Amino acid sequence: MTVTRHGPLPDGTDPYDVTVVGAGVVGSAIARELARLPLRTALIDASDDVGNGTSKANTAILHTGFDAVPGSLESRLVRDGQRRLASYAADSGIPVEPVGALLVAWNEEQLAALPGLADKAVRNGYRSARILPAPEVRAREPELGPGVLGALHIPDESLVCPWTTTLAYATQAVRAGVDLHLNCPVRSVTPGEPHTLTTGRGALRTRHLVNAAGLYADEIDRFLGHADFTVTPRRGQLIVFDELARGLVRHILLPVPDARGKGVLVTPTVYGNVMLGPTAEDLDDKTDTGSTAEGLALLREKGGRILPALLDEEVTAVYAGLRAATGQEDYAIRAHPAQRYVSVGGIRSTGLSASMAIAAHVVELLAEGGLPVTGAREPEPVRMPNLGEAFPRPYRDAAMIAADPEYGRIVCHCERVTRGEIRDALAATVPPGSPDGLRRRTRARGGRCQGFHCGAAVRALFEEARR
């Protein structure tokens, strides 16, 4: 098992069979799928951890694909991916809560749009959506603001943990022999037989190349001589409310989309709190993940209409993520068989849900470029640490604590994270590269005090493990 973060890349006399650029949820899923084959594969990323870009800052919804463009590649892959990930999560210990979603209509125009959205769901292969009258909507969500006229119910929309999903993919890939190289930004690509990637840690040679670089996928694409798409970073700011707000909402509350997009939603999370957002701001800077007073004010205005009582609750955190918008209504997945190259661009908010199906599709496209895909075998199963509140966690598991008292010693009291969980994360196949990476593996420092009380202790454990 090879995970590297520093120093020159390992010197290999033979090129990799395949290299995947980008270790977000999609790139990690592709690496996992490739790990099923008897190939020499690398997964590389510019950051110090997997899932450290768009994948770490999303609304964490496992979508059904009911509202995709019918007949699009996205529609097919989200529908397939949702089924795959739901099954995979159950086998791997990734928390999923099927709470369902309501597209709430607040005016006559939105109410009139619901039958068309229900029909769109059917055309996307989803037949369980139904329109609810206002009294039933109110019965399901008593805390909704005044003026509800009806809603479209999507019972199979679910909550999922995006952090352990990406980590599970990468862990399986590494255990099956994929080399994971982090802190490894691609500076240029010299196409050829093989391709040569110039990275911040030296040269890497590969016969086949997959570009899953997210916000930077268009730049990698141009290294190969293509301009199939241009990525515009679309910032989504979100507000996270304390766990005490969780009782206010029972479903994912979605707006009825209009020409400007899907709008602001209110959703519970598997971690027990409530999120409000996102905004949708097109930027020029692919690193601008700062929150703004204007963005947060907009969210509070929208949230006050949807769920007025939410604004009285304590805010745990605010954050922003950048989505890779391309101006196209579909994924920009392109195969260039003669170059043995596949670009995976424009994977927006549905990328988490579609990730496993995207991976299978990409391997099919690589086969068209001559990649041998025979001899597939199932990777060794993984079991991820549970971060979800609806499922047993170590601090409440008497048997775990009896077997190992470290699971009874709480370090982060806000999120009830134990020394045993932190120890396990630091010794894992893909350990965290920073305290923030440790937070995504354990929830430590993610609660209402944001590490004020436990930060020093968590940092000490992290530094001790690094030594």
C-alpha positions as CSV (number, residue, x, y, z in Angstrom):
1,M,0.0,0.0,0.0
2,T,1.5,3.3,-1.1
3,V,0.4,6.8,0.1
4,T,2.9,9.5,-0.4
5,R,2.7,13.2,0.5
6,H,6.2,14.5,0.3
7,G,9.5,14.2,-1.6
8,P,10.1,13.1,-5.1
9,L,7.7,10.6,-6.6
10,P,8.8,7.0,-6.4
11,D,11.1,6.1,-9.3
12,G,9.4,3.6,-11.5
13,T,11.1,2.1,-14.6
14,D,7.7,1.3,-16.1
15,P,5.0,3.9,-16.6
16,Y,1.7,3.5,-14.9
17,D,-1.1,1.9,-16.9
18,V,-3.5,4.6,-15.8
19,T,-3.2,7.8,-13.8
20,V,-6.2,9.6,-12.4
21,V,-5.7,13.3,-11.7
22,G,-8.0,14.5,-8.9
23,A,-8.7,12.6,-5.7
24,G,-12.2,14.0,-5.0
25,V,-15.2,11.8,-4.8
26,V,-15.3,11.2,-8.5
27,G,-11.6,10.6,-9.0
28,S,-11.4,8.3,-6.0
29,A,-14.4,6.4,-7.3
30,I,-12.6,6.0,-10.7
31,A,-9.5,4.8,-8.9
32,R,-11.5,2.3,-6.9
33,E,-13.1,1.0,-10.1
34,L,-9.7,0.7,-11.8
35,A,-8.4,-1.2,-8.7
36,R,-10.6,-4.1,-9.7
37,L,-8.3,-4.6,-12.7
38,P,-4.8,-6.1,-12.8
39,L,-3.2,-2.8,-13.7
40,R,-0.6,-0.4,-12.3
41,T,-2.7,2.7,-11.3
42,A,-1.9,6.0,-9.7
43,L,-4.3,8.5,-8.1
44,I,-2.8,12.0,-7.7
45,D,-4.0,15.3,-6.2
46,A,-2.7,18.7,-5.7
47,S,-3.8,18.9,-2.1
48,D,-2.7,17.0,1.0
49,D,-5.8,14.8,1.3
50,V,-8.5,13.1,-0.6
51,G,-11.8,14.8,-1.0
52,N,-10.2,18.2,-0.1
53,G,-11.8,20.3,-2.8
54,T,-15.4,20.5,-4.0
55,S,-16.1,17.1,-2.4
56,K,-15.7,18.3,1.2
57,A,-18.1,21.2,0.9
58,N,-21.5,20.2,-0.5
59,T,-25.0,19.7,0.7
60,A,-24.4,15.9,1.2
61,I,-27.6,14.7,-0.5
62,L,-27.9,11.3,-2.2
63,H,-30.0,12.4,-5.2
64,T,-32.5,10.3,-7.2
65,G,-31.9,12.3,-10.3
66,F,-35.6,13.2,-10.6
67,D,-34.8,16.7,-11.8
68,A,-32.0,16.1,-14.2
69,V,-32.4,16.8,-17.9
70,P,-34.2,13.8,-19.3
71,G,-32.1,11.8,-21.7
72,S,-28.9,13.4,-20.5
73,L,-25.8,11.5,-19.4
74,E,-26.2,13.0,-16.0
75,S,-29.7,11.6,-15.7
76,R,-28.5,8.1,-16.5
77,L,-25.5,8.2,-14.3
78,V,-27.2,9.8,-11.3
79,R,-30.0,7.2,-11.4
80,D,-27.5,4.3,-11.7
81,G,-25.1,5.9,-9.2
82,Q,-27.8,6.4,-6.5
83,R,-28.6,2.7,-6.5
84,R,-24.9,1.7,-6.5
85,L,-24.0,4.1,-3.7
86,A,-27.0,3.2,-1.5
87,S,-25.9,-0.4,-1.6
88,Y,-22.2,0.4,-1.2
89,A,-22.9,2.6,1.8
90,A,-24.9,-0.1,3.5
91,D,-22.1,-2.6,3.0
92,S,-19.3,-0.1,4.0
93,G,-20.9,1.6,7.1
94,I,-21.4,5.0,5.4
95,P,-24.4,6.6,7.0
96,V,-27.4,7.2,4.7
97,E,-30.8,8.5,5.9
98,P,-33.7,8.3,3.5
99,V,-35.6,11.3,4.8
100,G,-37.2,12.3,1.5
101,A,-37.5,15.7,0.0
102,L,-40.2,18.3,-0.5
103,L,-40.2,20.9,-3.3
104,V,-42.3,23.5,-1.7
105,A,-44.4,25.9,-3.7
106,W,-44.9,29.3,-2.2
107,N,-46.8,31.0,-5.0
108,E,-49.2,30.2,-7.8
109,E,-46.4,30.1,-10.4
110,Q,-44.4,27.5,-8.4
111,L,-47.6,25.5,-7.7
112,A,-48.3,25.4,-11.4
113,A,-44.8,24.1,-12.1
114,L,-45.2,21.0,-9.9
115,P,-47.0,18.8,-12.4
116,G,-44.3,19.4,-15.0
117,L,-41.6,18.5,-12.4
118,A,-43.5,15.3,-11.6
119,D,-43.6,14.5,-15.3
120,K,-39.9,15.2,-15.6
121,A,-39.2,12.8,-12.7
122,V,-41.1,10.1,-14.6
123,R,-39.1,10.8,-17.8
124,N,-36.0,10.4,-15.6
125,G,-37.2,7.0,-14.6
126,Y,-38.4,8.0,-11.1
127,R,-42.0,7.2,-10.5
128,S,-42.5,7.7,-6.8
129,A,-43.0,11.5,-6.8
130,R,-46.4,12.9,-6.0
131,I,-47.9,16.3,-5.4
132,L,-49.1,17.0,-1.9
133,P,-51.8,19.6,-1.0
134,A,-50.9,22.3,1.5
135,P,-52.5,20.7,4.6
136,E,-50.5,17.5,4.1
137,V,-47.3,19.5,3.5
138,R,-48.0,21.5,6.7
139,A,-48.6,18.2,8.6
140,R,-45.3,16.8,7.5
141,E,-43.4,20.0,8.2
142,P,-45.2,22.0,10.9
143,E,-42.4,24.7,11.2
144,L,-42.7,25.8,7.6
145,G,-43.3,29.5,7.1
146,P,-46.7,30.9,6.1
147,G,-48.0,30.8,2.6
148,V,-47.3,27.2,1.6
149,L,-49.5,26.1,-1.3
150,G,-48.3,22.6,-2.0
151,A,-45.2,20.5,-2.6
152,L,-43.8,17.7,-4.7
153,H,-42.7,14.8,-2.5
154,I,-39.6,12.9,-3.5
155,P,-39.5,10.1,-0.9
156,D,-36.2,8.6,-2.0
157,E,-34.0,11.6,-1.7
158,S,-31.5,10.8,1.1
159,L,-28.8,12.2,3.3
160,V,-25.3,10.8,3.1
161,C,-21.9,11.3,4.6
162,P,-19.7,12.7,1.7
163,W,-16.5,12.6,3.7
164,T,-16.4,8.8,4.4
165,T,-17.7,8.1,0.9
166,T,-14.6,9.6,-0.7
167,L,-12.4,8.0,2.0
168,A,-13.9,4.6,1.5
169,Y,-13.3,4.7,-2.3
170,A,-9.6,5.8,-1.8
171,T,-9.0,3.3,1.0
172,Q,-10.3,0.4,-1.2
173,A,-8.2,1.6,-4.1
174,V,-5.0,1.9,-2.1
175,R,-5.5,-1.5,-0.4
176,A,-5.9,-3.0,-3.8
177,G,-2.6,-1.6,-5.0
178,V,-3.3,1.9,-6.3
179,D,-0.6,4.4,-5.6
180,L,-1.9,7.6,-4.0
181,H,0.3,10.6,-4.4
182,L,-0.8,13.8,-2.6
183,N,0.6,17.3,-2.7
184,C,1.2,16.5,-6.3
185,P,-0.1,19.3,-8.6
186,V,0.2,18.8,-12.3
187,R,2.2,21.6,-13.9
188,S,2.1,20.4,-17.5
189,V,1.4,17.3,-19.6
190,T,3.5,16.2,-22.6
191,P,1.2,13.9,-24.6
192,G,2.8,10.8,-26.0
193,E,3.4,7.1,-25.6
194,P,3.4,7.3,-22.7
195,H,2.2,10.6,-21.5
196,T,4.6,12.5,-19.2
197,L,3.1,14.6,-16.4
198,T,5.3,17.2,-14.9
199,T,4.2,17.6,-11.2
200,G,5.3,19.6,-8.2
201,R,7.0,16.4,-7.0
202,G,8.7,15.3,-10.3
203,A,7.8,13.5,-13.5
204,L,5.2,10.8,-13.7
205,R,4.7,8.7,-16.8
206,T,1.4,7.0,-17.7
207,R,-0.1,5.2,-20.7
208,H,-3.7,6.2,-20.1
209,L,-4.8,9.4,-18.4
210,V,-8.1,10.3,-16.6
211,N,-8.7,14.0,-15.9
212,A,-11.0,14.3,-12.8
213,A,-9.4,17.5,-11.6
214,G,-12.6,19.3,-10.7
215,L,-12.2,23.1,-10.8
216,Y,-9.0,22.6,-12.8
217,A,-10.2,20.0,-15.2
218,D,-10.3,22.6,-18.1
219,E,-6.7,23.4,-17.5
220,I,-5.6,19.8,-17.6
221,D,-7.8,19.4,-20.8
222,R,-5.8,22.1,-22.5
223,F,-2.5,20.4,-21.7
224,L,-3.8,17.6,-23.9
225,G,-4.7,20.1,-26.7
226,H,-8.5,20.2,-26.1
227,A,-10.9,22.9,-25.1
228,D,-14.1,20.9,-24.6
229,F,-15.3,23.0,-21.7
230,T,-14.4,26.0,-19.5
231,V,-14.8,25.8,-15.7
232,T,-16.3,28.7,-13.9
233,P,-16.1,28.4,-10.2
234,R,-19.5,28.7,-8.7
235,R,-19.4,29.5,-5.0
236,G,-22.0,28.1,-2.7
237,Q,-22.1,29.6,0.8
238,L,-23.8,27.6,3.5
239,I,-24.8,28.2,7.2
240,V,-24.7,25.2,9.6
241,F,-27.0,25.3,12.6
242,D,-26.5,23.6,15.9
243,E,-27.9,20.1,16.5
244,L,-30.6,21.6,18.7
245,A,-32.2,22.8,15.4
246,R,-32.6,19.3,14.1
247,G,-36.1,18.8,15.4
248,L,-37.3,21.7,13.2
249,V,-37.1,19.9,9.9
250,R,-38.0,16.3,8.9
251,H,-37.3,16.4,5.1
252,I,-34.9,18.0,2.7
253,L,-36.7,21.2,1.8
254,L,-36.0,22.2,-1.8
255,P,-37.2,25.3,-3.7
256,V,-39.1,24.9,-6.9
257,P,-36.3,25.7,-9.5
258,D,-36.6,28.6,-11.9
259,A,-34.5,29.9,-14.7
260,R,-31.8,31.1,-12.3
261,G,-31.2,27.7,-10.8
262,K,-32.3,25.4,-8.0
263,G,-32.0,28.1,-5.3
264,V,-31.6,27.8,-1.5
265,L,-32.6,24.7,0.5
266,V,-32.9,23.7,4.1
267,T,-31.6,20.2,4.9
268,P,-30.8,18.1,7.9
269,T,-27.4,16.2,7.8
270,V,-26.4,12.8,8.9
271,Y,-24.3,14.6,11.6
272,G,-27.5,15.8,13.4
273,N,-27.4,19.5,12.5
274,V,-29.2,21.6,9.8
275,M,-27.8,23.4,6.8
276,L,-29.1,26.4,4.9
277,G,-27.8,27.2,1.4
278,P,-26.2,27.3,-1.0
279,T,-25.8,30.6,-2.8
280,A,-24.7,30.4,-6.5
281,E,-22.1,33.0,-7.3
282,D,-20.0,32.7,-10.4
283,L,-16.4,33.9,-9.7
284,D,-13.1,34.2,-11.5
285,D,-10.9,32.9,-8.6
286,K,-10.8,29.1,-8.2
287,T,-9.6,29.5,-4.7
288,D,-12.1,32.0,-3.3
289,T,-14.0,29.9,-0.7
290,G,-14.6,32.9,1.6
291,S,-18.0,33.7,3.0
292,T,-19.4,37.2,2.6
293,A,-21.8,39.3,4.6
294,E,-24.0,39.7,1.5
295,G,-24.2,35.9,0.9
296,L,-25.0,35.1,4.5
297,A,-27.6,37.9,4.6
298,L,-29.3,36.4,1.5
299,L,-29.3,32.9,3.1
300,R,-30.9,34.2,6.3
301,E,-33.5,36.1,4.3
302,K,-34.4,32.9,2.3
303,G,-34.2,30.7,5.4
304,G,-36.6,33.1,7.3
305,R,-39.2,32.5,4.7
306,I,-38.8,28.7,4.5
307,L,-38.3,27.9,8.2
308,P,-38.7,31.0,10.4
309,A,-37.7,29.3,13.7
310,L,-34.4,28.3,12.2
311,L,-33.1,31.8,12.5
312,D,-33.5,31.7,16.3
313,E,-31.1,28.7,16.5
314,E,-27.3,28.9,17.2
315,V,-25.0,28.9,14.1
316,T,-22.3,26.3,14.4
317,A,-20.3,27.3,11.3
318,V,-20.4,29.0,7.9
319,Y,-18.5,27.8,4.9
320,A,-18.4,27.9,1.2
321,G,-17.6,25.4,-1.6
322,L,-16.8,25.9,-5.2
323,R,-18.7,23.9,-7.9
324,A,-17.2,23.3,-11.3
325,A,-19.8,25.0,-13.5
326,T,-19.3,24.8,-17.3
327,G,-22.4,26.5,-18.6
328,Q,-23.6,23.2,-20.0
329,E,-26.6,21.3,-18.8
330,D,-24.8,18.0,-18.8
331,Y,-21.6,16.4,-17.6
332,A,-18.7,17.2,-19.8
333,I,-17.3,13.6,-20.0
334,R,-15.2,13.2,-23.2
335,A,-13.2,10.3,-24.4
336,H,-10.2,10.8,-26.8
337,P,-9.3,7.1,-27.6
338,A,-6.4,8.0,-29.9
339,Q,-4.8,9.8,-27.0
340,R,-5.8,7.2,-24.4
341,Y,-7.3,10.1,-22.5
342,V,-10.7,10.7,-20.8
343,S,-11.7,14.1,-19.3
344,V,-14.4,14.2,-16.6
345,G,-15.5,17.8,-16.4
346,G,-18.6,19.7,-15.2
347,I,-19.5,17.3,-12.5
348,R,-21.6,19.6,-10.3
349,S,-23.7,19.0,-7.2
350,T,-24.8,15.5,-8.3
351,G,-21.3,14.1,-8.6
352,L,-21.4,12.5,-5.2
353,S,-24.6,10.6,-6.1
354,A,-23.3,9.6,-9.5
355,S,-19.7,8.9,-8.5
356,M,-19.8,5.1,-8.8
357,A,-21.7,5.1,-12.1
358,I,-19.3,7.8,-13.5
359,A,-16.4,5.5,-12.5
360,A,-17.9,2.5,-14.4
361,H,-18.6,4.7,-17.4
362,V,-15.1,6.1,-17.5
363,V,-13.6,2.6,-17.4
364,E,-15.7,1.7,-20.4
365,L,-14.4,4.8,-22.2
366,L,-10.8,3.9,-21.3
367,A,-11.4,0.4,-22.9
368,E,-12.2,2.2,-26.1
369,G,-8.7,3.6,-26.0
370,G,-7.2,0.2,-25.6
371,L,-7.0,-0.2,-21.8
372,P,-7.2,-3.9,-21.0
373,V,-10.3,-4.5,-18.8
374,T,-10.2,-8.3,-18.4
375,G,-9.6,-10.1,-15.1
376,A,-11.7,-7.9,-12.9
377,R,-12.0,-8.9,-9.3
378,E,-14.0,-7.4,-6.4
379,P,-11.9,-5.3,-4.0
380,E,-11.6,-6.2,-0.4
381,P,-14.6,-4.8,1.5
382,V,-14.1,-1.8,3.8
383,R,-15.9,-0.8,6.9
384,M,-15.8,2.9,7.6
385,P,-16.1,4.6,11.0
386,N,-19.7,5.8,11.5
387,L,-20.1,9.6,11.7
388,G,-23.9,9.6,11.6
389,E,-26.2,10.4,14.5
390,A,-28.9,7.9,13.4
391,F,-26.5,5.0,13.8
392,P,-24.4,3.6,16.7
393,R,-21.3,5.7,17.6
394,P,-18.5,4.4,19.9
395,Y,-19.2,6.6,22.9
396,R,-22.5,4.9,23.3
397,D,-21.4,1.4,22.5
398,A,-20.8,-0.4,25.8
399,A,-19.3,-3.5,24.1
400,M,-16.7,-1.4,22.2
401,I,-15.8,0.5,25.3
402,A,-15.4,-2.7,27.3
403,A,-13.1,-4.2,24.6
404,D,-11.1,-0.9,24.3
405,P,-11.6,1.8,26.9
406,E,-10.2,4.4,24.4
407,Y,-13.6,4.4,22.8
408,G,-15.0,5.7,26.1
409,R,-12.6,8.6,26.5
410,I,-14.2,11.7,24.9
411,V,-11.8,14.3,23.5
412,C,-14.3,16.5,21.5
413,H,-17.3,16.9,23.8
414,C,-19.4,18.9,21.3
415,E,-19.3,16.1,18.7
416,R,-18.7,13.3,21.3
417,V,-15.5,12.1,19.5
418,T,-13.3,9.6,21.4
419,R,-9.6,9.0,21.6
420,G,-10.1,5.6,20.0
421,E,-11.7,7.1,16.9
422,I,-8.9,9.7,16.6
423,R,-6.3,7.0,17.0
424,D,-7.9,4.8,14.4
425,A,-8.2,7.7,11.9
426,L,-4.5,8.6,12.4
427,A,-3.4,5.0,11.8
428,A,-5.7,4.4,8.8
429,T,-4.7,3.3,5.3
430,V,-5.2,6.9,4.1
431,P,-4.5,9.0,7.2
432,P,-5.4,12.7,7.4
433,G,-2.9,15.3,6.2
434,S,-4.0,18.0,8.5
435,P,-6.3,18.6,11.6
436,D,-9.1,19.5,9.1
437,G,-8.7,16.1,7.4
438,L,-8.9,14.5,10.9
439,R,-12.2,16.5,11.4
440,R,-13.7,15.0,8.3
441,R,-12.8,11.5,9.5
442,T,-14.0,11.9,13.1
443,R,-16.0,15.2,13.5
444,A,-13.5,16.3,16.1
445,R,-13.4,20.2,16.2
446,G,-16.6,20.3,14.1
447,G,-19.1,21.2,16.8
448,R,-20.6,24.3,18.3
449,C,-17.3,25.5,19.8
450,Q,-15.3,24.8,16.6
451,G,-12.4,23.3,18.5
452,F,-12.1,26.1,21.2
453,H,-12.0,23.4,24.0
454,C,-10.6,20.4,22.3
455,G,-8.4,22.0,19.6
456,A,-5.1,21.8,21.5
457,A,-5.7,18.1,22.5
458,V,-6.7,17.1,19.0
459,R,-3.6,19.0,17.5
460,A,-1.4,17.2,20.0
461,L,-2.7,13.8,19.0
462,F,-2.3,14.7,15.3
463,E,1.3,15.9,15.8
464,E,2.2,12.9,17.9
465,A,1.0,10.5,15.2
466,R,3.0,12.4,12.6
467,R,6.2,12.0,14.6
